[in-house]
Amino acid sequence: MSNDEWAKRDASVVWHGFTQMDSYTENSPIVVDRTDGRYVIDTEGRRYFDAISSLWVTTLGHRVPELDDALIAQLQRGAHTTLLGNGNTIVVELSEALAKVVPVDEPHFLYASDGASAVEQALKIAFQFWVNRDIAGKTTFLGFGGAYHGDTIGALSLGGGGFGTSIFDPLRFPVLRAPEFADPTCFNVACRMITDHAHELAAVIIEPLVQGASGMQMCAPEDLQRLASACNTHDVLLICDEIATGFGRTGTLFASELAGIRPDLLCLGKGMTAGYLPMSATAASGAVFNAFLGPDLSEKTLYHGHSYSGNALAAAVALRHLELIEAWDVLENVRERSQELEQLLDDRIAPLTQVRETRVRGLMSGIDLAPPRDGLRWGRKASAGAVARGVLIRPIGDTVILMPPLTVTSEELHSTVRALHDSIAELGDA
Ligand SMILES: Cc1ncc(COP(=O)(O)O)c(C=O)c1O
C-alpha cells in the first residue's frame, strides 16, 4: 500500500497533535513503517534522516540493540506495577542512578509520563511546599515570555501563549510574566520582579539556556546564575524545566549544570528513555521533599500520582540509556558536532537572503527565515523541501528546527545542511 493510501487511512481515524487535520494529507505526511538507526522509513521504503529526533526525544537513534535488550529483559520481569504505596526494584535502581547525576541536592523523583505532567507536578509541589511550612500568601508563579511548558492547563498557564492556544486564555490562571529572552532587559526585570513579589511567589519556572518551542531562543549562563541567586536570596523556589534540554542536548547532561545552578525542582522528560517510552519525572530537592513529611494520611502528603508513574519498562530503558550516554561518550560527540553545526550554518545557511538568523546551543538549533510578507508559509515549504530530499524536519512557524540525535555523525550533519540549503534557496525571494 502506498504512503498516500496509508495517509488517507491515517486521516480517517487518527487525530494528530498540533496539526490541522483538514489539510493533513495535503502536507505530504510520512507514514512511518519502521526505523533504522537515525533514519525513519516510510511505507514505500524511502529513508529519511530524523533531524528532529522524533520531536526531540530520540537521543541515540532508533532500535539501539542495547536498549532493546534492556526492554526485553524487563518485560520478562514485569511491564508495570504501581508506585502508589509500593515500590519496584528497577525504579529504585533508576532513581539511584539519576540521583548521582541531576543538579539537585538530595533529590527524590516523582515519576509521570509526559513533560507537561512533570511540570504540573512541580507547580503543585511548589504550591503545597509553602502551605506545608505554614507560610501564607505564596501562591503565584513567575514565568517567561516565549516559554513553553506543555499543554495541560497549569503548564499552559506558565507558558507564554501562542501556538493558537490563546483560545484557552480564560482557563489559564494568572501568573507574573518576565519578558522574552530576546529582550535585553529580560533578566534584570525578572530579578526585580522576584524582589518585589517574593511574598506572593511560590516559584519561578524557566527553561534553562534554551527555550525550545519558541524557536530555540537562548540566554546566557550568567543570567541564569543571577536568577537562581535572586530566588535563593528572596526565598522563592526555582523550577528548571529541562524537558527539552536534559539528557545531553546542550553538551552537558543538564543545562543547569552548564550554568552552575541547582534548582529546587527539576522537570525531566523527552530524552529520558532515549525516545523509547513515555516517561517524565520531577526531581525535588531534599529541602522541598522534607516539607511533605508528617503523620500517615495527614494533609502534608502530596496527593498526586499517575497510573503509569514509574513504569518498569520505561525505567529499565532510562537506566540503560544513562549508562550508554557515559559508555559511548555521547556528550563529547554533542560538543564536537555542535561546533561543526554552528560552522556549517554560518557558512552555508546564514548567508542565504531568505535567512534572518541562525542559533545553536549543543544540538539544538533554530534557523529564522525572513519571508518578505506574512502568509507565505516559508517554514512549512522549507521543511517540505527538506523532507523531499530525505531529511525529516518540522518547523515552528518560520523557524526551521534542527535537533538531530545526539549520536549524529559529521557526514549526516553535512548532508542535512546541504538538503536544508537547497530547500531554503528554492523559496526564491518572495
Ligand atoms: C521545555 C518543555 N517543557 C515541557 C514540554 C511538554 O512536554 P510533553 O510534550 O512531553 O508534554 C516541552 C515539549 O516540547 C518542552 O519543550
The ligand as an ORCA input file, in Angstrom:
! r2SCAN-3c Opt
* xyz 0 1
  C      10.608     22.785     27.763
  C       9.417     21.903     27.575
  N       8.618     21.658     28.628
  C       7.547     20.848     28.525
  C       7.210     20.265     27.316
  C       5.995     19.378     27.229
  O       6.384     18.041     27.109
  P       5.331     16.963     26.585
  O       5.052     17.298     25.152
  O       6.049     15.657     26.750
  O       4.131     17.070     27.447
  C       8.001     20.516     26.185
  C       7.649     19.942     24.886
  O       8.082     20.368     23.839
  C       9.132     21.356     26.323
  O       9.924     21.641     25.269
*
